[in-house]
């Protein structure tokens, strides 16, 4: 049976044949601290949780001063808390290193990546920073409208204000393209604002706030997952068209 520390020592000796014992011990301790396993260094690997095993794998990748690391779905199968811990660890480890990581979690790519490559059927269909992909392929912005906490509106008053917001956003030619999302509720409205209206967003928000001061607006760029869905739909359409042309 092999302990956490012994795993790192074996990996270290495979990678670096010429190193004195003191330097070896120092590097192992540093890696154990980096991956938050110092207190578990004497544990057998079979006794570790799934999250700890992922941290040990990262430690083994780092030992010996590695500057390029390849991670294959490093958080697959982990619970939310363990995944967040590994995310924080990767954020720390990527400073001064190159990390190539595959993942099926789009949120993970959005959170951790400086550049994203989206592939389908062995082809690269999108490449760039998360922000550039969102701007190129995303459906736009999410605009949330709800009552200010200080407004203290009744249900009927809130309904009236939300309808007034709809009239402002959906009945203006210069705001053409905005649609109300089916995820809206009777307490909060969600509108989808296309990328083409990015220069009009400040005007749009001011229009609502000036006319319906009881309401507050929050806006966010669509997620990388939204862009991914749009890319996947486009790829499927192209594949269907190609199959029809070949038939």
C-alpha positions in Angstrom: 0.0 0.0 0.0 1.3 3.5 -0.9 0.7 6.7 0.9 0.1 10.2 -0.5 3.7 11.3 0.2 5.1 8.1 -1.3 3.1 8.6 -4.6 4.7 12.1 -4.9 8.2 10.7 -4.1 8.0 8.0 -6.7 6.8 10.4 -9.4 9.6 12.8 -8.4 12.3 10.2 -8.8 10.9 9.1 -12.2 11.1 12.7 -13.4 14.3 13.9 -11.8 17.1 11.4 -11.5 19.6 13.8 -9.9 18.4 15.5 -6.8 19.6 15.3 -3.2 17.2 14.0 -0.5 16.8 17.4 1.2 15.7 19.1 -2.0 13.4 16.2 -2.7 11.8 16.4 0.7 11.4 20.2 0.4 9.7 19.9 -3.0 7.3 17.2 -1.8 6.3 19.3 1.2 5.7 22.4 -1.0 3.5 20.4 -3.4 1.6 18.9 -0.5 0.9 22.4 0.8 0.0 23.6 -2.7 -2.6 20.9 -3.2 -3.9 21.1 0.4 -2.9 17.5 1.3 -0.1 18.2 3.8 -2.3 17.0 6.7 -3.1 13.8 4.8 0.4 13.0 3.6 0.7 9.7 5.5 -2.8 8.4 4.5 -3.1 5.5 2.1 -4.4 6.6 -1.3 -7.3 4.2 -1.0 -8.5 6.1 2.1 -8.8 9.4 0.2 -12.1 10.9 -1.0 -12.6 11.5 -4.7 -11.7 15.2 -4.3 -8.5 14.4 -2.5 -7.5 11.9 -5.2 -7.9 14.6 -7.8 -5.7 16.9 -5.7 -3.1 14.2 -5.5 -3.2 13.7 -9.3 -2.6 17.4 -9.6 0.3 17.2 -7.2 1.8 14.3 -9.2 1.5 16.4 -12.3 3.3 19.4 -10.7 6.1 17.5 -8.9 9.5 18.1 -10.5 8.8 21.7 -11.6 6.4 20.8 -14.5 5.4 23.9 -16.5 3.0 22.2 -18.9 0.1 20.2 -17.4 -2.6 18.2 -19.3 -5.8 17.5 -17.3 -8.4 15.2 -18.6 -11.8 16.1 -17.0 -10.2 16.8 -13.6 -13.6 17.3 -11.8 -15.6 14.6 -13.5 -17.8 12.8 -10.9 -17.0 15.2 -8.0 -19.7 16.8 -5.8 -20.2 20.6 -6.0 -18.0 21.4 -3.0 -15.1 19.2 -4.2 -15.4 20.6 -7.7 -15.1 24.2 -6.3 -12.0 23.2 -4.3 -10.3 21.8 -7.4 -11.3 24.9 -9.4 -9.6 27.1 -6.8 -6.6 24.9 -6.9 -6.3 25.1 -10.7 -6.7 28.9 -10.6 -3.7 29.0 -8.3 -1.6 26.5 -10.2 -2.0 28.0 -13.6 0.1 31.1 -12.7 3.4 30.7 -14.5 2.3 27.4 -16.2 0.4 26.2 -19.2 -2.6 24.0 -18.5 -4.4 22.1 -21.2 -7.7 20.8 -19.8 -10.6 18.9 -21.3 -14.0 19.1 -19.7 -17.7 18.5 -20.4 -18.7 21.1 -18.0 -19.1 24.4 -19.9 -19.3 26.4 -16.7 -15.9 25.0 -15.8 -14.4 26.1 -19.1 -15.9 29.6 -18.6 -14.6 29.9 -15.1 -11.0 28.6 -15.6 -10.0 29.1 -19.2 -8.0 31.9 -20.8 -8.7 30.4 -24.2 -11.4 27.8 -25.1 -11.5 25.3 -28.0 -14.9 23.8 -28.8 -14.8 20.6 -30.9 -17.4 18.6 -32.6 -16.9 15.3 -34.5 -13.1 15.9 -34.3 -13.3 19.4 -35.8 -12.6 22.7 -34.1 -15.7 24.8 -34.5 -14.8 27.7 -32.1 -11.5 29.0 -30.7 -10.9 32.0 -28.6 -11.3 33.6 -25.2 -14.5 32.9 -23.4 -15.6 36.5 -23.9 -14.9 36.5 -27.6 -16.8 33.3 -28.1 -19.7 34.7 -26.2 -19.7 37.8 -28.3 -19.4 35.9 -31.5 -21.8 33.1 -30.9 -23.9 34.1 -27.8 -27.5 35.1 -28.1 -26.7 38.4 -26.3 -27.5 39.7 -22.9 -29.9 38.6 -20.1 -31.7 41.6 -18.7 -33.5 41.0 -15.3 -36.2 43.4 -14.1 -37.7 43.2 -10.6 -39.0 45.5 -7.9 -36.6 47.4 -5.7 -36.6 46.2 -2.1 -37.6 49.6 -0.9 -40.6 49.8 -3.3 -42.9 47.6 -1.2 -45.4 47.0 -4.1 -48.5 44.9 -3.8 -48.9 42.0 -6.2 -51.2 44.0 -8.5 -48.9 47.0 -8.5 -45.9 44.8 -9.3 -47.8 43.2 -12.2 -48.7 46.7 -13.5 -45.0 47.8 -13.3 -43.7 44.7 -15.1 -46.2 45.2 -17.9 -45.1 48.9 -18.1 -41.5 47.6 -18.5 -42.6 45.3 -21.3 -44.2 48.2 -23.1 -41.0 50.2 -22.9 -38.7 47.3 -24.1 -40.9 45.5 -26.6 -42.8 48.3 -28.4 -39.8 50.5 -29.5 -38.4 50.3 -33.0 -34.9 51.2 -31.8 -35.1 48.3 -29.3 -36.2 45.8 -32.0 -35.0 42.3 -31.4 -35.6 42.2 -27.6 -37.7 39.3 -26.5 -39.2 38.3 -23.2 -37.9 34.9 -21.9 -40.2 32.1 -21.0 -38.2 31.9 -17.7 -39.9 35.2 -16.5 -42.2 34.9 -13.4 -44.9 37.0 -11.9 -42.3 38.6 -9.7 -39.4 39.0 -12.1 -39.1 39.5 -15.9 -36.2 38.3 -18.0 -35.6 39.8 -21.4 -33.1 38.6 -24.0 -31.2 41.5 -25.6 -29.3 40.7 -28.9 -25.6 41.5 -29.2 -26.5 44.0 -32.0 -28.1 46.3 -29.3 -25.0 46.4 -27.1 -24.6 50.2 -27.9 -28.2 50.8 -26.9 -28.2 49.0 -23.5 -27.4 52.1 -21.4 -30.2 54.0 -23.1 -32.5 51.0 -22.6 -31.8 50.8 -18.9 -32.2 54.5 -18.4 -35.5 54.4 -20.2 -36.9 51.9 -17.7 -35.4 53.5 -14.6 -36.7 57.0 -15.6 -40.2 55.8 -16.4 -40.6 53.1 -13.8 -38.4 54.1 -10.9 -39.7 51.3 -8.6 -38.0 48.7 -10.7 -34.3 47.8 -10.8 -32.4 46.2 -13.7 -29.5 43.8 -13.7 -27.8 42.7 -16.9 -25.3 40.0 -17.7 -23.7 38.6 -20.8 -25.1 35.2 -21.8 -23.0 32.3 -20.5 -20.5 30.3 -22.5 -23.0 27.4 -22.3 -25.6 29.6 -24.2 -23.0 30.2 -26.9 -22.1 26.4 -26.9 -25.7 25.5 -27.5 -25.9 27.9 -30.4 -22.7 26.5 -31.9 -23.9 23.0 -31.5 -27.2 23.8 -33.2 -25.4 25.4 -36.1 -23.1 22.4 -36.4 -26.1 20.0 -36.5 -27.8 22.1 -39.2 -24.7 22.0 -41.3 -24.3 18.3 -40.9 -28.0 17.7 -41.9 -27.5 19.9 -44.9 -24.4 18.0 -45.9 -26.1 14.7 -45.6 -29.0 16.0 -47.8 -26.5 17.1 -50.4 -24.8 13.7 -50.4 -28.1 11.8 -50.6 
